[in-house]
């Protein structure tokens, strides 16, 4: 459940940083992006623990454009 909550926060913060960029300076946007990055890293750790519990190997990183 924590993983899903974290995912919601990450998406929200990334979306919010776009609107903040119109009203704040580069420092404010950078701060939001740093916070979002930290949340993504934490989400990855949670997901890896779920995969380990399920005895599944993580997928390799995506290469190239999405």
C-alpha positions as CSV (number, residue, x, y, z in Angstrom):
1,X,0.0,0.0,0.0
2,X,2.9,2.4,0.8
3,X,4.2,1.9,-2.7
4,X,0.9,3.1,-4.3
5,X,0.8,6.1,-2.0
6,X,4.3,7.0,-2.8
7,X,3.6,6.7,-6.6
8,X,0.7,9.2,-6.2
9,X,3.0,11.7,-4.5
10,X,5.7,11.4,-7.1
11,X,3.2,12.0,-9.9
12,X,1.7,14.9,-8.1
13,X,5.0,16.6,-7.3
14,X,6.2,16.2,-10.9
15,X,3.0,17.8,-12.2
16,X,3.1,20.5,-9.6
17,X,6.6,21.5,-10.4
18,X,5.4,22.5,-13.9
19,X,3.0,25.1,-12.4
20,X,5.4,26.3,-9.8
21,X,7.9,27.1,-12.6
22,X,5.5,29.8,-13.7
23,X,5.3,31.4,-10.2
24,X,8.7,30.6,-8.7
25,X,12.3,30.8,-9.6
26,X,14.7,28.2,-10.7
27,X,15.6,27.4,-7.1
28,X,12.0,26.5,-6.3
29,X,11.6,24.3,-9.3
30,X,15.0,22.6,-8.6
31,X,13.8,21.9,-5.0
32,X,10.6,20.3,-6.2
33,X,12.5,18.2,-8.7
34,X,15.0,17.1,-6.1
35,X,12.1,16.1,-3.8
36,X,10.5,14.2,-6.6
37,X,13.7,12.4,-7.5
38,X,14.1,11.3,-3.8
39,X,10.6,9.9,-3.8
40,X,11.2,8.0,-7.1
41,X,14.3,6.4,-5.5
42,X,12.3,5.4,-2.4
43,X,9.6,4.0,-4.7
44,X,12.1,2.0,-6.6
45,X,13.4,0.5,-3.3
46,X,9.9,-0.4,-2.2
47,X,9.2,-2.0,-5.6
48,X,12.5,-4.0,-5.4
49,X,11.5,-5.3,-2.0
50,X,8.1,-6.5,-3.4
51,X,9.9,-8.2,-6.3
52,X,12.3,-9.9,-3.9
53,X,9.4,-11.1,-1.8
54,X,7.7,-12.5,-4.9
55,X,11.1,-14.1,-5.9
56,X,11.1,-12.1,-9.2
57,X,14.0,-10.5,-10.9
58,X,13.9,-6.8,-11.6
59,X,13.7,-5.8,-15.3
60,X,16.7,-4.1,-16.9
61,X,16.5,-0.3,-17.3
62,X,14.8,1.1,-20.3
63,X,17.2,2.2,-23.0
64,X,16.6,5.0,-25.4
65,X,13.5,7.1,-25.9
66,X,10.1,6.2,-24.5
